[in-house]
Amino acid sequence: MDFADWKPGEALVMTGRNSDGFKATIGQLKGSYSLRAVIDADLQSSILQKQGTLYSDKIIFEVNEKGETIIDVRINNIMKGGEFKETETIKLLKMQSDLLTAFYHAPAFIEAAVILPASYQQSPGKHYPVVFVFPGWGSTHMAVTRDDFQQKRYGMSGYGQEKIFVFLNQDCRFGFHVFADSENNGPRATSFVKEFIPFLEEKYRVARQACGRFLVGQSSGGWAALWLQVNSPDVFGMAWAGSPDPLDFRDFVGHDLYGKKANFFYDAQGGLTKAMRSEEHPFTNKEWLEMETVLGDGGQFQSFEAVFGARGRDGRPQQLFDRKTGAIDGKALAHWQDYDINLVIRKNAESLREKLADKINIVVAADDPFFLDGSVRLLKESLAHLRLKADIEILEGGEHNTWSEESRKKMHEKMDGIFLQAAPPGDRSACSGPYLGQKPPGMTAEIFAPGILSTSNPEVCISFTPDGKEVYYTVGGPPHSVILFRKEVDGVWTEPQVAPFSGSYSAECQLAPDGKRLYFCSGMPLSGTGDPKGNWDLFKVERNGA
């Protein structure tokens, strides 16, 4: 039931005439029921379970055979405890967007939770790759403050290079805006790229190149990650999507929206189409839309219409299909084509082939309960035909959750590879902070600083000063090898230089525990000139000043 100008103390009468019902209307109720009234007064959000929502106590009542029962319901509760609780590593980032404020003619914000790596406070000169996370339907930035499910799902610690994660809020009045510019939700993508990312970069030490910016999402958030990657390929280094919302409208949750006499409720034989791939819990698309109509603004399908559709004359999202018959409106569908990701790529293949190469990663299950595997198959076929390199995996099982230890490890390895290989030499974001910006040494052997110090050349015998801000190591092997050094200056590591004492025949360097002396082997002639000696000697140099 919708209402306006309801004042405290006034009675609001709900009857079968001024309210909607799913499965039954008020006039059809008979027997015993429980009731709780909920007031959604926040016109900027689609989520009810949040601070400020009003609700009544639970009421048990019975409707007589004539259906003439009057129930007195008092709204006497308000949800509390929804404040964002910051910790040392989880911070709230909230920015007022000038672009969105102009669109709504009222203050509008972009909100996110910033999850910092453990070393962030101890490495003030280090910059980190950043991962923008777009969660699935119903989750906002508040999720990371309640438990660690989201942190574990996306591998926010313990996988490869340390990273800063930015967990975004996509909630708006009509559902999830999924950071796409639209007539109904405003310039969401533009405000994200042009306003929010620079704002983040001023507040936190994140990489400022595409090779250090990554997009990750699940379900609706998976669609958002891919949409931003396709439309801003020069801004982001890679997108990884788990079970993304429809990417090709020839298979929109099982429906070909472009087909002749396309209908969202009925198949070609006149049978009701399933909303979910489940024999145990049969639920049709017609029932789903009837339920959403009763619940009001912010349902999944209205969310699609708000993003993909035009704005109607009434200022609300134009409906794609008739809510009674399910018939697709061809004129409304024409506007949707601009958001068909597969169609966008096919139309712009020549310009996108190189820019998107190896940047699209998708994992979906063949038994996805919302039929999301169908559109992924079509995209995979199109990209193969276009010779656009992508990594698209369709698992035999997994339903709507395709995240696993294997997928997390693979995702982080890909991000690390892009970051370490593409970052410019000497880039502050590529290696800054103690130990070349790498994790401090541990008890498990692993390649150190791949792509930065460990390269295709033979590097051996590494030695750091006690503060981790200067390193010496050998490149090459007898008879021609040199000792190189790098050091951190004002938060930035210098490029490799040959140590002044090295010559061309030195190796196996080792700093003393206090960092004031360095020992090494060398075949250099003792006279300082001439050919190298046949046997090597031990040498020592001492530090003078800084």
C-alpha positions, 0 to 999 in steps of 0.5 A: 500500500502506498501513502503520502502525508501520513501524520503521527496519531492519524489512522491509516486504513488498509482495505482490499480496495486500496492495497495489493496482495500476493496469492491473496488479497485482504478480502480473501483472508479467512482463518488465523494469521500473524502480522507485522506492518513495515513502513518503508520511508526511505525513497533513496533505497530499496532495502528495508532491513536498515537503520530507520525502518519503522515496524509494528510488533508481531500480531496474531489475529483471526479473520471470521468467516465473513471476513469482517475483522478489524485489526488495530496495528500500531507502528511503535518500533524503529530499526537501530544498530545499522551504523558503519562500525570502522576498525583498523582495517575497515573504513567507510568511504563516502563521497557526495557526487556533484553529478548525481546531486545534479541529477537528483536535485538533492544530495547524492552519495557514493558509499563503500567500505575500504578494506586495508591490508595488514601492512598498510599502517606499517608501510606509509610509502607503499601503494597497493593495487586496488580491487573494486568489489560489486556484491550480489543482489541485496548486499551493500557495503555494510556486509563487511562489517557484520561478518567475514563472509565477503572477505573470504569469498573474494580472498581479501587476505592470504592470496598473492600481492597485498591489495586494497579492496573497495566494497561498493554500495549499489543500492538505490530506489529502484533496486541496484544501479550496478554503476551503469549510466541510465535515464532512471538512476543517473550517471552512475558509471561516469560518477564512479570513474570521474569522481569516486576513483580520484576521491579514493586516490586522494584518500588512500595509497592505491595504484593509479594505473589500469594495471593496478585497478581490478573489478570483481563482482557476483551476480548483479555485481558481476554484470556491473564489473563487466559493464565497467570493464567493457565501457572503460577498458583503458581505466581497468586492468581486468574484470572477474565475474561470478554468475553475472546477470544476463550478458546477452538478451537473446537468453535473458534468464531463459527468454529470447527478448528479441524473438517474435511474439516474445513473452516473459510469462509464457513459452511458445506452447502457452505454458508458464515459464519458470523463474527458477531451475527447481522442481522442488520449489516451482516458481513462475516468472508471472508469480515473481512479478506479481510478488514484486508488484505487491512489495513495491519499488526496488524488486529485481525486475524493476531494477533491470528496467531502471538500468536498461530501460527508458524513463517513462512519462510518469518519471518512473522506469518504463516497463519492458513487458505487460504485467498481466499478459507478459507481452514484451513491448518492442519500443521499450526493448529498443532502449535495452539494446544499449545494455546488451553487453554481448551486442555492445562488444560485437558492434565495437569489436574492432576497437575493443578486441585489443583493449579487452584482450585477456581482461574478461573472466567469467565463471558460471555453473551449468545448473545456475538456478536463475538460468544465467549460464545461457547468456554466458554461453552466447557471449563465449561463442561470440568472443571466440568468433571475434577472436577476442581473448577471454577466460570463460568457464562454465562449471558442471555444478555449483548453482549460483555460488561458483567461488572456490579456493581454486577460483580465488587463487586463479583470480589473484594470480591473474591480477598479480601477473597484470600488475607486476608485468605492466607496472612501469619500472620504478613505479611507486605503486609497483614497488614501494615500502620496505622489502620492495613493497613485498610481504616480509620474509616468512618460513615458506619458500616462494619467488620473491618480487616476481617481475620486479627483482626476480626476472628472466635473468639469473638473480641470486644471493639477495641481502637487505639492510635491517630496515628493509630499505636497501637491497643487494643481489647478484645477477649472472654467473661466473665468470661474468656476474655483477652485484646490483643494488636498489634503495628506497628514496622518499617512498620510491625504489630506485632502478637497479644500479651496479654497486661501485665496488662490484666490477664485472666478476663479483657475486654472493653478497651478504650484509652484516646484521647491522648493515654496516659491512658487506661481504662478497666473492670476486674474481677481480684482479687484486691490482684492479686491472686486467683479466679476472683471476682463475680463483675467487677471493673473499672481499669486504666493504664498509659503509661510509655515511648514509 
